[in-house]
Amino acid sequence: MATVQDIGLSAAINILSAIAFLVAFAVLRLQPINDRVYFPKWYLKGIRGSPAHNRAFMSKFINVDLNTYLRFLNWMPAALRMPEPELIEHAGLDSAMFVRIYLLGLKIFFPITVLSFMVLAPVNWTAETVPRIGALRLSSIDKLSISNVPHGSKRFWAHVIMAYVFTFWTFRVLYNEYKSVASKRLQFLASESRRPDQFTVLVRNIPPDPDESVNEHVEHFFCVNHPDHYLTHQVVRNANQLAKLVENKKSLQNWLIYYQNKYEKYPSKRPTTKTGFCSLWGKTVDAINYYAAEIDRLSEEERVERERILSDSTAVVPAAFVSFRSRWGAAVCAQTQQSSNSTIWLTEWAPEPRDVYWNNLAIPYISLSIRRLLMAVALFFLTFFFMIPITFVQSLANMDSIVKVLPFMKPLVKKKLIASFIQGVLPGLALKIFLILLPTILMIMSKIEGFTSHSFLERRSAGKYHLFMLINVFLVSVIAGTALDQLHSFLNQPPSEIPKIIGIAVPRSATFFITYIMVDGWAGVAAEIVRLVPLVIFHLKNTFLVKTEKDREQAMDPGCLQFAISEPRMQLYFLLGLVYSAVTPVLLPFIIVFFAFSYMVYRHQIINVYDQKYESGARFWPDVHRRIIIGLGISQILLMGLLSTKEASQSTPALIALPVLTIWFHFFCKGRFESVFTKFPLQDAMIKDTLEKATDPNFDLKSYLRGAYIHPDFKVTELEQSPEWIEEEDDHSLVPTKRSQKGSKRESAESSIGSSYC
Amino acid sequence: MATVQDIGLSAAINILSAIAFLVAFAVLRLQPINDRVYFPKWYLKGIRGSPAHNRAFMSKFINVDLNTYLRFLNWMPAALRMPEPELIEHAGLDSAMFVRIYLLGLKIFFPITVLSFMVLAPVNWTAETVPRIGALRLSSIDKLSISNVPHGSKRFWAHVIMAYVFTFWTFRVLYNEYKSVASKRLQFLASESRRPDQFTVLVRNIPPDPDESVNEHVEHFFCVNHPDHYLTHQVVRNANQLAKLVENKKSLQNWLIYYQNKYEKYPSKRPTTKTGFCSLWGKTVDAINYYAAEIDRLSEEERVERERILSDSTAVVPAAFVSFRSRWGAAVCAQTQQSSNSTIWLTEWAPEPRDVYWNNLAIPYISLSIRRLLMAVALFFLTFFFMIPITFVQSLANMDSIVKVLPFMKPLVKKKLIASFIQGVLPGLALKIFLILLPTILMIMSKIEGFTSHSFLERRSAGKYHLFMLINVFLVSVIAGTALDQLHSFLNQPPSEIPKIIGIAVPRSATFFITYIMVDGWAGVAAEIVRLVPLVIFHLKNTFLVKTEKDREQAMDPGCLQFAISEPRMQLYFLLGLVYSAVTPVLLPFIIVFFAFSYMVYRHQIINVYDQKYESGARFWPDVHRRIIIGLGISQILLMGLLSTKEASQSTPALIALPVLTIWFHFFCKGRFESVFTKFPLQDAMIKDTLEKATDPNFDLKSYLRGAYIHPDFKVTELEQSPEWIEEEDDHSLVPTKRSQKGSKRESAESSIGSSYC
């Protein structure tokens, strides 16, 4: 077991590297040339202009004012200064609530740490350790932990009581936080100005009709079944092919600009390129002409494809965005079942336009169901068996096989230094590459599952990642052995043994996790603030692609909070804190430093850097809450396992109520708050409708909603070309019925529906 | 292990007793005096008149036509003759679908039995049994079972393939059945004539308002939030005290009639009674006068209580039945969330008036949540620890303690015969009494959980009973040992061991279960048709209480299908059939006989006897479906356990896909059909509304709904007294707004809601 000295050394290294990152950040962010890397949010908001205009040439690029360097940590108080309402206004509710998770960590663990050090640390420290045969010399860290308390001691009652106190404190904080986030969400939704998604419902699995097009079918169905509320709708067209063309064209345009820039700099020689793959081989041609021609060709293809999509009725997928006259009407439609066959006419609250994941709108019910089964099985195998292909790759990546496949490497491999480098790095590399790719793999799996909005996809990926971390980081680190070994032993060991095995291992792993927290939590978060990758990419783009201010705007990559990655990582710290709170109090301060530091860093980032791609209104909170409760449950079961091996037969049964209470608390909170995040209550919808009707009675909602839910690649065109096709689409629909509907809405709504549509 | 002879003997005994019951039934049902016991349903329908009027004196009581006795089994074809649509019409969808569960059993198990006997029985029979040391001589039953196949044999592939075939066949039948029941339910709901619950929503947890009564608050809330659809509402008053008084009065009235009858028979002597407990002690008084006075006193108390409830605002509980102008409006309100606080203004589809469980309407959310926690814990203890108090009672019920408490029993106990009788019967008696009381205990637990309709309570009790049966009948019979022993061993044995332990025990228990099926299934069902208890009670009542035809009508007890008891018992047979289908084919014919016989018996009973208390529209089907799937999953896991002990290492892993597929099938069916049973689709509501509007445009819905949801004890009065109080309640509400609402509904719906209510 590691001694205090070992930990001290590790702490010193990590603190130094964290400070190095912070200094690098402090220096880099003050250079005007990096301004767009470290403050992109303000540029996007239009508040901050390019510093290049109004300064001397030198200071356009480098900050020479030495005073500013002295205050290199002044971003910290600045990050904390903005009050929360302003932060919500500035960065959106999603971001503001995301940094609140770090604050929640502080709220939970600060009092727990204080109590733990006041009560448990003395109890553990002063326990008379019975000298045991073959027992290791306990280091000071172990003297503070539960390992120091002899078997069967009455002192375990202190741990049991503290477990209750910690649990109830966590309940209290979680409940208050859930309540506060829920009310913030409601406030946010209520204060929001008019948005298309408030009036719109996404309808999927529209059944095919032999006599009518999807367009007509949707209109008829909603005219009949929501006669007073239906306003208009937009069918969804399959634009995946078009999206690919647009993507290609964009990349070609980048190359064109690159070569044009090159030509401008060296007008003596026209740049050339090759027509083959990656411009590596093929015929050599004039680059500017080649790319210009290619772009023309793609533009033509794009135009043809666009026309095809608009005219071809098979391009219409059986999904539509249906809009209503009022929020009330939309809320009703989103929450009710339309047809007695619950696999058709599925309605759900429409995601906001930016949030729609267009590719998944057309999946039929049975296919969805099978996809979910397959992905569940795949996730199981990914979690428990991912080491098998990696081990296989590792076995390939040794000297002999390399020499076999690539014989020209032979002389190189013979050199000892290179050989040892390959042997040292390659095996680890496969695992590292896998871990870097993992969030992408999980996201692809979520996409296959068929969810329809980016926010939902992120939440699902986060759930998968959380499971993976729980098993492959937490359990694997506590019990040495791969996840597969564990699965095997879990199947072949009694359920009552498992908490014991892990429970015994938990105090031993404390020092490992302390190191982990410092590396991943402290230094990792400090690295985040430097934004090394965006910095490099920005300068590369800036050098080669930027011609105008607009290009520079596009070269800027503000990035965004990656919920699917950051949240599960953060959950690991909650889990560690809860597990070790009653076992090894000495781990807790490290966690507190992590939460405090991350809170400041991410608050700074969301204020100055990140630009969220969508706004879901803190829709992720129930997931965060649930996962903390899972952590709490795990900590309780492990404590029970640990105590039961300590022959504390009196105090262990006293813990049984804790998991039961935790499960109950979960369901209680779920029933109490979750619907705020999934449904739109009619009362709130009605208040908002009424207010709006009073303040703006003549608003033309229909034209406001027209074109709100169009595939983004159509929208681009809309700006470039005349918006004919939208009009055209309107003409597709039942013009006569619509006209008559407008004229005599009231009568038609009352008249019998059986006799005529609308 | 039992031999074929043993089973043959048991079968003979049980078949004889079943035949005895059937003969008793045949004889008893032909006696005119028993007509009201065996054909009460027709009396209630008013189709069958009392046979006493139009016959000779003798044949009033006893059937002397011997011909009718010869055809003593002719009720069987008669029971099967009525086609299903007519049965639904006659007995309701609940009953018709309940007997369909027996038919479902036949549909699943008949082909499985045929296949099993064609494939598995020969495979097992012809397996070359390796003579093992110490092995028991296998009886013929065992030679047909999987026990006969030697370890590591390739023949197990037959069992694996058959397990797949059986699973897919079960999927197919279950899917078709779910589909058919769902469409029957939709048809039933669509064809139903107007019913108050179609327009009504039960609103619970109405928040208190300092300025308004519950009555006003409800009206304002729904006028604002459902302006075009709200029609009227009825508040719920706490009439539990009143219900008790009414109950008491009824019992006293019975006594009064009894003594009046007695006096009429023997006019010479006025009957007397005693005023104390159970008329056993106290002052002797004239019975008729005494009961008449008591009834007067109670009537007065009832009147006072009724007035108190009507005038006292604290008697109004925070729940109401809110009715809407259309089914569409009610469907919308029932399926949506009203307030952003999801613990208030909870709306759900109103149960039909007879189905409402009035006592539970007023429970606040937090209390509900705690009640459910407590009942879950209680159910756990009841299931695993119920033997502890019973063992305690049994230990008290031995000779010595009896003598100690009741010394006068001493000489009696000394007699050997009586002593051995007491020792033989008493210990079993405690368990038997517990098992008889169990459904009642579970029902009380469900009532404590706070569900608001009798149908829901029955479904919840059935769920609890199913769990109890699964653990305390199935598992306890398979593995000898109490549930508590099992819980202990399950906690201390590896999860992979448990299916093995049970798997090995399964073939051994086949003969026990065959006997169980014959006793509980065959003879038990035959006993059901004789209706011994209602027969005795009817004749007692007929002798002492009946004066008029109306009294005789009330003395009749048609009984009803006890879903909470019968369904979980039936599920045990599904479980046995599925578990033994691939293990011991010889058990299957016994199950088929059970299902076929029960189907006939219960079809006869629902046609001629049972009178359902409520109609839920086969709302229970998802539970039935789920439990059969649970049985299927258990059978697959046990087969895996069994095969893994048979060293069939090649074939066992091939079974792993089965439980995964089963879980997927469950979710697929749930998504596909369950909403039919829980929600009312808007399309169907709209069709029904439109039809009704066309056929009956001037129907006064408001007066139709007035008084539909009144506590039944108020309803009694309504008939007796003038219905003033209903009018009065209407006056409580906002008369001016209502009037204006009626006059200018259309304008008010359009006008801004903020400015005025409605």
Boltz contact constraints between the chains, C-beta under 6 A:
constraints:
  - contact:
      token1: [A, 186]
      token2: [B, 340]
      max_distance: 6.0
  - contact:
      token1: [A, 225]
      token2: [B, 682]
      max_distance: 6.0
  - contact:
      token1: [A, 225]
      token2: [B, 683]
      max_distance: 6.0
  - contact:
      token1: [A, 225]
      token2: [B, 686]
      max_distance: 6.0
  - contact:
      token1: [A, 332]
      token2: [B, 332]
      max_distance: 6.0
  - contact:
      token1: [A, 332]
      token2: [B, 336]
      max_distance: 6.0
  - contact:
      token1: [A, 335]
      token2: [B, 335]
      max_distance: 6.0
  - contact:
      token1: [A, 335]
      token2: [B, 336]
      max_distance: 6.0
  - contact:
      token1: [A, 336]
      token2: [B, 332]
      max_distance: 6.0
  - contact:
      token1: [A, 336]
      token2: [B, 335]
      max_distance: 6.0
  - contact:
      token1: [A, 336]
      token2: [B, 682]
      max_distance: 6.0
  - contact:
      token1: [A, 337]
      token2: [B, 675]
      max_distance: 6.0
  - contact:
      token1: [A, 337]
      token2: [B, 679]
      max_distance: 6.0
  - contact:
      token1: [A, 337]
      token2: [B, 681]
      max_distance: 6.0
  - contact:
      token1: [A, 338]
      token2: [B, 682]
      max_distance: 6.0
  - contact:
      token1: [A, 338]
      token2: [B, 683]
      max_distance: 6.0
  - contact:
      token1: [A, 339]
      token2: [B, 681]
      max_distance: 6.0
  - contact:
      token1: [A, 339]
      token2: [B, 683]
      max_distance: 6.0
  - contact:
      token1: [A, 340]
      token2: [B, 186]
      max_distance: 6.0
  - contact:
      token1: [A, 340]
      token2: [B, 681]
      max_distance: 6.0
  - contact:
      token1: [A, 340]
      token2: [B, 684]
      max_distance: 6.0
  - contact:
      token1: [A, 342]
      token2: [B, 675]
      max_distance: 6.0
  - contact:
      token1: [A, 343]
      token2: [B, 672]
      max_distance: 6.0
  - contact:
      token1: [A, 369]
      token2: [B, 668]
      max_distance: 6.0
  - contact:
      token1: [A, 373]
      token2: [B, 664]
      max_distance: 6.0
  - contact:
      token1: [A, 491]
      token2: [B, 495]
      max_distance: 6.0
  - contact:
      token1: [A, 491]
      token2: [B, 496]
      max_distance: 6.0
  - contact:
      token1: [A, 492]
      token2: [B, 494]
      max_distance: 6.0
  - contact:
      token1: [A, 492]
      token2: [B, 496]
      max_distance: 6.0
  - contact:
      token1: [A, 493]
      token2: [B, 494]
      max_distance: 6.0
  - contact:
      token1: [A, 494]
      token2: [B, 492]
      max_distance: 6.0
  - contact:
      token1: [A, 494]
      token2: [B, 493]
      max_distance: 6.0
  - contact:
      token1: [A, 494]
      token2: [B, 494]
      max_distance: 6.0
  - contact:
      token1: [A, 495]
      token2: [B, 491]
      max_distance: 6.0
  - contact:
      token1: [A, 496]
      token2: [B, 491]
      max_distance: 6.0
  - contact:
      token1: [A, 496]
      token2: [B, 492]
      max_distance: 6.0
  - contact:
      token1: [A, 664]
      token2: [B, 373]
      max_distance: 6.0
  - contact:
      token1: [A, 668]
      token2: [B, 369]
      max_distance: 6.0
  - contact:
      token1: [A, 672]
      token2: [B, 343]
      max_distance: 6.0
  - contact:
      token1: [A, 675]
      token2: [B, 337]
      max_distance: 6.0
  - contact:
      token1: [A, 675]
      token2: [B, 342]
      max_distance: 6.0
  - contact:
      token1: [A, 679]
      token2: [B, 337]
      max_distance: 6.0
  - contact:
      token1: [A, 681]
      token2: [B, 337]
      max_distance: 6.0
  - contact:
      token1: [A, 681]
      token2: [B, 339]
      max_distance: 6.0
  - contact:
      token1: [A, 681]
      token2: [B, 340]
      max_distance: 6.0
  - contact:
      token1: [A, 682]
      token2: [B, 225]
      max_distance: 6.0
  - contact:
      token1: [A, 682]
      token2: [B, 336]
      max_distance: 6.0
  - contact:
      token1: [A, 682]
      token2: [B, 338]
      max_distance: 6.0
  - contact:
      token1: [A, 683]
      token2: [B, 225]
      max_distance: 6.0
  - contact:
      token1: [A, 683]
      token2: [B, 338]
      max_distance: 6.0
  - contact:
      token1: [A, 683]
      token2: [B, 339]
      max_distance: 6.0
  - contact:
      token1: [A, 684]
      token2: [B, 340]
      max_distance: 6.0
  - contact:
      token1: [A, 686]
      token2: [B, 225]
      max_distance: 6.0
  - contact:
      token1: [A, 690]
      token2: [B, 752]
      max_distance: 6.0
  - contact:
      token1: [A, 690]
      token2: [B, 753]
      max_distance: 6.0
  - contact:
      token1: [A, 690]
      token2: [B, 754]
      max_distance: 6.0
  - contact:
      token1: [A, 693]
      token2: [B, 752]
      max_distance: 6.0
  - contact:
      token1: [A, 694]
      token2: [B, 752]
      max_distance: 6.0
  - contact:
      token1: [A, 694]
      token2: [B, 754]
      max_distance: 6.0
  - contact:
      token1: [A, 752]
      token2: [B, 690]
      max_distance: 6.0
  - contact:
      token1: [A, 752]
      token2: [B, 694]
      max_distance: 6.0
  - contact:
      token1: [A, 753]
      token2: [B, 690]
      max_distance: 6.0
  - contact:
      token1: [A, 754]
      token2: [B, 690]
      max_distance: 6.0
